[in-house]
Amino acid sequence: MSRILLGLLVGILGYLVVKKVGQALGLWPTPPTPLDREGQEPDVLVQDPVCQTYIPRKEALKTEKDGKAYFFCSEGCLKRFRRGGGA
């Protein structure tokens, strides 16, 4: 019984490795990106470092500090961040 389970486990792990390598080399198809109701790719949510609110990235205000991007829900949070009130 344990040999069967071990064989099954090795087979599954082998399949996953072959699939991952195949996708990296372009030999295995990658699954399509999920679409929202309107047929568009869903927007990624980002978190405002000041008020901790999650907002869609495409609607957020953006600034960079020390090479890192920060996203904000409003001008008020952006101003507070720039004054040193966040992250």
Helices and strands as residue ranges (DSSP letters): H 2-25, E 45-47, E 54-56, G 57-59, E 61-65, E 68-72, H 75-82
